[in-house]
Amino acid sequence: MKDKITKEKLIKYLNITEKALKMAENNIDNKMKEDAEKILIMVRCYLSDAKHFEKQGDKVNAFGAINYAHGWLDCGARLGIFNVKDDKLFTVK
Protein backbone atom coordinates (compact mmCIF):
# COMPACT_ATOMS: atom_id res chain seq x y z
CA MET A 1 0.00 0.00 0.00
CA LYS A 2 2.43 2.64 -1.17
CA ASP A 3 -0.31 5.03 -2.21
CA LYS A 4 -2.11 5.21 1.15
CA ILE A 5 -1.38 6.96 4.40
CA THR A 6 -2.52 4.46 6.98
CA LYS A 7 -2.97 4.97 10.71
CA GLU A 8 -0.06 2.55 11.22
CA LYS A 9 2.19 4.63 8.97
CA LEU A 10 1.25 7.81 10.83
CA ILE A 11 2.01 6.20 14.18
CA LYS A 12 5.31 4.79 12.90
CA TYR A 13 6.60 8.15 11.66
CA LEU A 14 5.19 10.06 14.61
CA ASN A 15 7.09 7.72 16.95
CA ILE A 16 10.30 8.09 14.94
CA THR A 17 10.05 11.87 15.02
CA GLU A 18 9.27 11.94 18.74
CA LYS A 19 12.29 9.71 19.39
CA ALA A 20 14.48 12.01 17.28
CA LEU A 21 13.11 15.04 19.13
CA LYS A 22 14.10 13.56 22.50
CA MET A 23 17.56 12.78 21.19
CA ALA A 24 17.96 16.29 19.81
CA GLU A 25 16.76 17.87 23.07
CA ASN A 26 19.43 15.94 24.96
CA ASN A 27 22.27 16.73 22.55
CA ILE A 28 22.26 20.47 21.98
CA ASP A 29 25.55 22.17 21.15
CA ASN A 30 26.15 24.55 24.08
CA LYS A 31 27.11 27.41 21.76
CA MET A 32 23.87 27.10 19.79
CA LYS A 33 21.21 26.84 22.49
CA GLU A 34 19.24 29.83 21.22
CA ASP A 35 19.08 28.43 17.67
CA ALA A 36 18.25 24.98 19.02
CA GLU A 37 15.31 26.30 21.00
CA LYS A 38 13.90 28.05 17.92
CA ILE A 39 14.08 24.78 16.00
CA LEU A 40 12.60 22.76 18.86
CA ILE A 41 9.65 25.15 19.11
CA MET A 42 8.89 24.57 15.42
CA VAL A 43 9.24 20.80 15.81
CA ARG A 44 6.87 20.74 18.78
CA CYS A 45 4.34 22.91 16.95
CA TYR A 46 4.37 20.70 13.87
CA LEU A 47 4.05 17.56 16.01
CA SER A 48 1.08 19.13 17.79
CA ASP A 49 -0.46 19.96 14.41
CA ALA A 50 0.11 16.39 13.23
CA LYS A 51 -1.71 14.98 16.26
CA HIS A 52 -4.56 17.44 15.78
CA PHE A 53 -4.94 16.57 12.08
CA GLU A 54 -4.81 12.85 12.86
CA LYS A 55 -7.59 13.21 15.44
CA GLN A 56 -9.64 15.03 12.81
CA GLY A 57 -9.11 12.15 10.39
CA ASP A 58 -6.94 14.28 8.10
CA LYS A 59 -4.13 11.82 7.44
CA VAL A 60 -2.60 13.78 4.56
CA ASN A 61 -2.01 16.94 6.59
CA ALA A 62 -0.98 14.89 9.63
CA PHE A 63 1.69 13.11 7.57
CA GLY A 64 2.82 16.41 6.08
CA ALA A 65 3.17 18.00 9.52
CA ILE A 66 5.21 15.03 10.77
CA ASN A 67 7.55 15.41 7.81
CA TYR A 68 7.96 19.14 8.41
CA ALA A 69 8.76 18.46 12.08
CA HIS A 70 11.38 15.91 11.15
CA GLY A 71 12.80 18.19 8.48
CA TRP A 72 13.49 20.83 11.13
CA LEU A 73 15.30 18.21 13.23
CA ASP A 74 17.37 17.10 10.26
CA CYS A 75 18.31 20.69 9.51
CA GLY A 76 19.51 21.19 13.09
CA ALA A 77 21.49 17.97 12.93
CA ARG A 78 23.16 18.86 9.63
CA LEU A 79 24.09 22.32 10.91
CA GLY A 80 25.63 20.86 14.06
CA ILE A 81 23.09 22.45 16.37
CA PHE A 82 22.24 18.99 17.64
CA ASN A 83 25.20 16.70 18.31
CA VAL A 84 23.59 13.52 17.02
CA LYS A 85 25.13 10.64 15.09
CA ASP A 86 22.16 8.29 14.64
CA ASP A 87 21.76 7.96 10.88
CA LYS A 88 18.50 6.04 11.33
CA LEU A 89 16.83 9.09 12.90
CA PHE A 90 18.71 11.93 11.20
CA THR A 91 20.29 12.68 7.84
CA VAL A 92 23.82 12.79 9.22
CA LYS A 93 27.05 11.33 7.95
C-alpha positions as CSV (number, residue, x, y, z in Angstrom):
1,M,0.0,0.0,0.0
2,K,2.4,2.6,-1.2
3,D,-0.3,5.0,-2.2
4,K,-2.1,5.2,1.1
5,I,-1.4,7.0,4.4
6,T,-2.5,4.5,7.0
7,K,-3.0,5.0,10.7
8,E,-0.1,2.6,11.2
9,K,2.2,4.6,9.0
10,L,1.3,7.8,10.8
11,I,2.0,6.2,14.2
12,K,5.3,4.8,12.9
13,Y,6.6,8.2,11.7
14,L,5.2,10.1,14.6
15,N,7.1,7.7,17.0
16,I,10.3,8.1,14.9
17,T,10.0,11.9,15.0
18,E,9.3,11.9,18.7
19,K,12.3,9.7,19.4
20,A,14.5,12.0,17.3
21,L,13.1,15.0,19.1
22,K,14.1,13.6,22.5
23,M,17.6,12.8,21.2
24,A,18.0,16.3,19.8
25,E,16.8,17.9,23.1
26,N,19.4,15.9,25.0
27,N,22.3,16.7,22.5
28,I,22.3,20.5,22.0
29,D,25.5,22.2,21.1
30,N,26.1,24.6,24.1
31,K,27.1,27.4,21.8
32,M,23.9,27.1,19.8
33,K,21.2,26.8,22.5
34,E,19.2,29.8,21.2
35,D,19.1,28.4,17.7
36,A,18.3,25.0,19.0
37,E,15.3,26.3,21.0
38,K,13.9,28.0,17.9
39,I,14.1,24.8,16.0
40,L,12.6,22.8,18.9
41,I,9.6,25.2,19.1
42,M,8.9,24.6,15.4
43,V,9.2,20.8,15.8
44,R,6.9,20.7,18.8
45,C,4.3,22.9,16.9
46,Y,4.4,20.7,13.9
47,L,4.0,17.6,16.0
48,S,1.1,19.1,17.8
49,D,-0.5,20.0,14.4
50,A,0.1,16.4,13.2
51,K,-1.7,15.0,16.3
52,H,-4.6,17.4,15.8
53,F,-4.9,16.6,12.1
54,E,-4.8,12.8,12.9
55,K,-7.6,13.2,15.4
56,Q,-9.6,15.0,12.8
57,G,-9.1,12.1,10.4
58,D,-6.9,14.3,8.1
59,K,-4.1,11.8,7.4
60,V,-2.6,13.8,4.6
61,N,-2.0,16.9,6.6
62,A,-1.0,14.9,9.6
63,F,1.7,13.1,7.6
64,G,2.8,16.4,6.1
65,A,3.2,18.0,9.5
66,I,5.2,15.0,10.8
67,N,7.6,15.4,7.8
68,Y,8.0,19.1,8.4
69,A,8.8,18.5,12.1
70,H,11.4,15.9,11.1
71,G,12.8,18.2,8.5
72,W,13.5,20.8,11.1
73,L,15.3,18.2,13.2
74,D,17.4,17.1,10.3
75,C,18.3,20.7,9.5
76,G,19.5,21.2,13.1
77,A,21.5,18.0,12.9
78,R,23.2,18.9,9.6
79,L,24.1,22.3,10.9
80,G,25.6,20.9,14.1
81,I,23.1,22.5,16.4
82,F,22.2,19.0,17.6
83,N,25.2,16.7,18.3
84,V,23.6,13.5,17.0
85,K,25.1,10.6,15.1
86,D,22.2,8.3,14.6
87,D,21.8,8.0,10.9
88,K,18.5,6.0,11.3
89,L,16.8,9.1,12.9
90,F,18.7,11.9,11.2
91,T,20.3,12.7,7.8
92,V,23.8,12.8,9.2
93,K,27.1,11.3,7.9
